Amino acid sequence: MYKRWVVIWTMVLLCIPGGSPNSAAGQAVPKKNGINEKIAAILQTGPMKGGVAGISVRSAGTGKILYEHNGNMRLRPASNMKLLTAAAALEALGGGYRFQTSLYRDSVVRNGELHGNLYIKGGGDPSLLKSDFDAWAAQLKQKGISCINGALIGDDSRYDDVRYSVDLPWSDEDEYYGAQISALTVSPDKDYDAGTVIFTFTPGEKPGQKASLKLAPKNRYVTVENRVKTVPAGEQGEDDIVIERKHGSNHFTASGTITANTENVRQWKAVWDPSLFALSLFKTSLEENGISVFGGIKRGRLPKHARLVLTHDSPPLSSLLVPFMKLSNNTIAEMLVKEMGKVEKGEGSWKKGLDVVRETAAKLGADPDVMLIRDGSGISHADLVPVNELAKLLYHVQKKDWFQTYLHALPVAGAEGRMEGGTLRGRFNDTPASGMVFAKTGSITSVSSLSGYLQTKTGKQLVFSIIINNVLDEEAVHEAEEQIVLQLMSE
């Protein structure tokens, strides 16, 4: 159903006027009617008490504000910040933009031996996989190379050496959503959580035995002290595994329990220094193809006289936006920020990249002067955005030629499949909203948000933004968000 709805939405776009929507500044909330009272009642429900909500609803066709509650109040948006980042990336880079990773050598090859170093020049590609390194190694083997007498060197200088966004909590640095940002990094799978490793635990044959562990990608870069024990299934047994990484290292400790009847338990964890992790994986790929590396791995700069050997291009940005938005991928968000800074300002940093986000937000109808933008993912508790501005941006982007790419990347309410429903695949099931709401979710401690597009039962298209702050259980307020959306759809 949702694919048909995208076509309907495209037809509606032809009717959007070119002028600006009404400004919310100094504007009173529309005259009270049934929807005002119904939403007010929802905001008084249990988990919402003591919290603060901002709600902005606009006509998708005219941009006119139809309903607002605390519309101009600055609130922490959580991952709704990604709506700004994705729009800025499409505007600044374009949907066809690709990240390129390159392989160079600094000396000659004789009798199968490279008498020098091999360099990987990182291009900020969040989609680089171990299998891409395998393909490179196989090509080098076909070229007759069997030995590298020098070192394997990684050049990650496309971006600055600041690895964490300014407000990332120290407790999140080993979590997959807090991974270090580098221009040279590798993802474990096609979710593209770059700079992470997947831990898969399988129970032992009997209770009391240690669980078995596999890492993806398989590597020698991290070490794991596995203390996870198998316990009987039943009331006393549960899957409760905690993995911690020692600060400044790649030594992990896994502890806890896994029940005997569990197939497996998977967790993603961030590595320390993703550039060296990438080099380690490439070294393994070379060795698996019979190519020896005598000089080890290290970080360095590509010399001017180096000669290009191979390149690898990422999928287009239009494709990368799907896991980015649907799965709410923080690493892609921050890499996009740095890439925009590099392309537009000549510096791959958060400072320059966020300047591009602010400037692009202004071009797309939102006012960056009333926002505080500290990162690209929304993990910062210092990010502040009014819902009126977010809804205004969502209205204006409909007029861009890349809007269908943007819309397609949003999670779809109730849709099956991780790359369709995304973070909304388990929400709005068996309701009128299923397949009819395209929206970005957001969640950090004490914050929940939901902003996007919907179609009412009478066929009206609406733009909406809901941000809820200062709640004790952000998941508990999902029901309130869903009730608000369903109420809007019933009008």
N, C-alpha and C positions, 0 to 999 in steps of 0.2 A: 504493500500500500504506500509506503513512504516514498518510493521512487516515482509513483504517479503524482504524489503531492509536490515533489520537487518541480515537475513539469507545470503544475498549476501555479506554483509560486513564481516561476519564470514568466508566465503570462501576466501575472499581477504586476511585475516589475515594469512592464511597458507603460503602465498607467501612473507611475510615480512621477510627480512633478519635480522640476529641477530646483525649485526654491528651497529655502531653509524651513524646517518645521518650527512651530511656535516655541519660543524660548520659555524655559521653566522659571527663569529669574523673575521673582515677584509675582508669579502666577498663582492664583488660588486653586485649590483642589476643585474639580468640577462639582457641581451641585450634587448633594447627597442623593443617592438612589440605592437600590437593593444591593448592588455589588459592593459599595462602600461599607455598608453595615455587615455584610457577610464576611468580607475580608477582615474587618475589624474584629469580628468574633473569632476568626481563625487565629489571629495574632494574640488572643488572650488564652489560648489553650496551654495545657500544662508545661511542656518543654520550652514554650516561648516566653513564659513569665520570667521577667528579669532581663530578657534579651532586648535587642533593638533591631528593627527591620527597616530596610529601605526597599520600596517597590516602585517601579516605573513601568507604565504600560502605554504604548503608542500605537497609532494606526500605522500598519506597514505601508499603506498607500500614500498617506499624507504627512506622517510624522507627528501629527497632533497628539498631545498628551491626553489620554482617556482616563487615566487614573494614576495617582501618585501618593505615596506615603513616605515621608522623610526623603523626598526625591533629591534634595541637594545636600543631604548629610553625607560627609565623607566616611566611608566604611571600608573595612578590610575585605578585599574581594576574593581572597584565596585564588583558586585556579581560574576564576573568571578573568584574571589578568591576562590569561592566554588569548582571550578574544582580541585584546589590543595587540599583543605580540604577533599573532597570526595575520591580522590585517596589515600591520606594518611590514611584515616580511613579504606578503604578496604584493604590496604596493612598491616596496623598495627593491626587492630582488626579482619578483615575477614568478609565476607558477612553473615556468620551465627551467628555473635555475637549478644547477647541479653543483655539488661539491666534488672537487677533484683531488685525489691523493696520487702522488707521483713517486716513482722509484728512480734513483740516480746512482751512477758510479763515478768515482773520481780518478780512476786509473784504467789501464788496459787489461784486456783478457787474453791470456796466452795459454794454450794447451789445457783449456778448461779451468784455469785459475784466474780469479780476479785479483790482481796485484794492488790492492787498495781497499777502500771502504765502500760499502753499499749504504745509501741514504734513503730514508722514507721522508718525504716532505708532506706533512699533514695539511690537509685542506679544510679541516673543520667538518668532516663527514661523520654524522652520528650513526650512519647506517653501515659502516664498515664492519665486515664479519670475518671470522677466522677462515671461512671458505674462500674469501677473496684473497687472502694471503696464500692459501693452498694453490689457487689458480696462478698467482704470480710465480710461486716456487716452481710449479710445473712448467711454466713458460721459460723460466731461467734454465731449467734442466734441458728443455728442448733446444735452447740456444747453445748448449754444450758446456754450461758452467757447472762445475762440480765442487768448487772450493772458493771460499772468500778468505784471503789472507789477512785482510784488515778487519775492521769492526762493522757492526750493524748499527747505524747512527740514525736517530730520530730527530727531525727538525720540526718542532711544534711552535715556531716563532710567529706563525700567522696570527695567533692570539697572544695577549700578554700572559704573564706567569701568575696572575691572580686566579686561583683555582676555585674559590668559593665566593658566592655572592655575599654582599656585605652583611646581611642579616641572617644568614643561615645559622640555625642553632647548632652548637657544638655537638649536641646529642644526635644530630641527624647526619653527621659526616660519614658514617658507615652504612647509611640506608641508601637504597637504590635511587630514591628520589632526591638525595643530596649528593650525588656523585660529583667528583671533581670535573671541572670543565677544561678541556684541552683540545687543541687543534688536531691532535693525533690520538685517537681513541678507538676502541673496538666494542661492539655490542655482542651479547651472547646469543641473541636470536632476533627475529624480525619485529619484535616490539620496539627495538632500538633503544633500550636502556643502556646507553653507552657508558663504558667504564665500570661495568658490573660483572659479577659472576653468579650463575644460578647454582644453588646448592640443592641437590635432590637426595632426600633420605628415604630409604626403604627399610621396613622392619626386619629384624632377624627372624630366623626360623622358629625360635622359641622366646617366650617372655624371659627377660633378664639378659638377653644377648644384646650386644651393641648393634645399633642400626648401621647399615652400609651407606656409603656416601659417594655420590658422583658429582663432579663439577662440570659445568658447561660455560665457556669452552674448557675442555680438558687442558690443564696447564701445570707448570712447575713454579709459577710466579707466586702463588699463595700457598701457605701452609695452614693446615686445619688440625686442631686438637678436637677429635670427635668423642664427646662424652654422652651422646644420645643413646638412651636405652629403650629396648622394646618392653612394653607392658601389656598385660592382658586386656582384651576388649571388654567393654562393659562399663558399669557405673563408675568404677574406680580408675579407669584408664582414659587418657585423653592425649591428643596430639598437642604438645606444648613444647616447642623448640625455640630456643633463644640463641642467636648467633651474634657474637660481638667481635669487633676487630680492634686490636691494640693500636692506639693512636700512633701515627707516623710509621706504621709497619703494614705488612700484609699477612700477619699471623692472626688467624681467626680461632675462636673457641666456640664450639657448638655444644650446648647442653640441653637437657630436658628429656621428654619422652615421646614415643610414637607407639600407637596401638598396633597389636599384632594383625588386625584385620584391615589396616590402612594400606592402600596400594602404594602411595608415596606422599611425601610432603616436600614442596618446593618453596624456596625463598631466594630473593635476589639481594645481593650485598655489593656495596661499592668497594673498589680497590683503592689503594694508595698509589698515586702516580700512574694515571692511565697511559701516559706516553710510553713509559718503560714496560707496562703490561702489553701494549701493542707490539713493541719490539720483541718481547719475549715470545709472543705467539707467532710472529713472523719467523723468528729463529727456529721455532719448533717446526713450522711448515717447511722451511728449507731443509732441515735435517731429515724430515719424513720423506723428502724427495731426493735424499742422498747428497745434499749440498752441505758441506762443512763450513762453519764460521769460526775462525780461530781467534778473532779479536774481541769477542764478547759483544755486549750491547751497551749503548750510552746515548745520552742526549747531546746534540750539537747543532751547529749551523751548516747549511748546505754551502759549499764553496762555489765561487762564481764559475770555475772551470769545469764543474761537474757536468756529466752528459746524461741526458734523459734516457732511461731504459724502458720503463713501462708506466702506464697511467691506469687509474680506475676511477670511473665516474659513478656518483650516487644516483639513485632514482631522482626524478624531478621533484622540486619542492611540493608540487601539487600532490604527489603520492606520499611524501613524508609527512604532510599535514594530517593524514588520516590517523596514524598511530599517535601523533603529537596531540591532536585534539580529542580523539575518541578515547584514548587511554590516559590522557592528561599527563604527558611525558615531560617532566621537569627539565631533564637534560637537553632535550631538543630545544625547549624554550630558551634556555640560557645560551646554547650554541648559536641559535638564530640571532639573539641579541648581539653577540660578539661578531657574527658574520656581517650583520648590517652595519656595525661600527666600522669594520674593515673595508667593506665595499663603498659605503657612503662617506666615511670620514677619514679613511686611511689608517685606522687604528682598531684592532680587534680587542676592544675592552668593553666592560659594562658601561663605563661612563659615556663613551662615544655611541655605543649601541642604543642605550636608553635615550640619548639625545634624538636619535632617529625615530624611536618609538613615539616620543613626545611630539616631534615635528609632524610625523605622519598622522597622529591622532588629531592634530589641529586641522590638517588637510581633509580629514575624513569627518569633520563636523563636531568633534568633541573638543572640550576646552582643557588642555593640559595644565593650565594655571590653577585649576581647582582640584587637581589630582596630585598625589605623591606616588611616583613610580620608582621603586627601588630595585626591581628585578623583572625578569620576563615571565617567570612561572607563577608568581603569586605566593611563594612559600614564605615570603617576608611578612611579618606581622606589622611592619611599618608602611606597607602599601596602603594607599587610601584612594578610593574612587567613589563618587556619587552615582547612584543608579540612573539618574537622569542622563548623565554623560555617557554611561555605557549603553543605554537604550538609544541615545542619539547616534552613537557610532554604529550600532547595529542597523539603524534605519538607513544611514547614509551609505554604508557599504553595499547595499542592494543595487546601487547604481553603477558599481564598478564592474568591469568586464570579467574580473576574476571571482565574482560573487558565487557562482555555482560551485567553484572549487572550495570556497570558504564554507558554504552551506553543506556540501557533501561531507566535509570533514567533521561536522558537529555530531555528537552522539544523538541517536534517534530513540525516542521513548519506546520501551518495550520491544525493540527490534532484537531478534536473535543474532548471535555472532558478535565476537569481540570487536571486529572491525566494521560493524554496522551500528549496533546499539551502544557499544563502548560502555562508558560508565552509567548509561541509562538503560542498559539491557535488562536489568532486574527491577526497574521501576516503571510505574504506570501500566503494568501488565493487566490485561483484561479490563481496561478502562477506555473511554473515548479518546484519551490522549495517545494511546498506543499507535505508533506510526505517524502521528500528526504533530509531534513536538520535536523540533531540532534545537537542542540547547546544550550549553557548556555547564558542567557541574563544577563545584569547587568545595574543598574541605580542608581546613587546617584546624588546630585546636581552638575551640570556641567559635568557629566560623563555618557557615554553610552558605552556598550561593548557587543560583541557577538562572541563566540568562540565555535568551535566544528568540526563537520564532514559533508561533503556533497558529493553528486555524480553528476558528470557533465552529460550533455546530451549524451556524447559518452561513458559513463560508467566508467569514471575515478573517483577514490575515492581521496578526498582531505581533508587535515586537515587545518583549518584556525583559525586565531585569529584577531579580530578587536577591538581595544580600542580607544575611542575618548574622549579627555579631553578638558576642557576650552570652552565649548559651553554654550550658554545662555538658550537653551531649549533642554534638553536631549531627549525628546520625538520627537522633530522635526528632529533629526538626524537619527531616525529609518529608514526613507526612504533612506537615504544615505547608511546605513548598508545593507539594503535589495537590493539596486541597485548593490552594490559591490558583494554580494552573487550571485545574478542572473547573473551578468557578468561572475563570475567564473564558474557558471554552464553552460554557453553558449559556453565555450571554448572546 
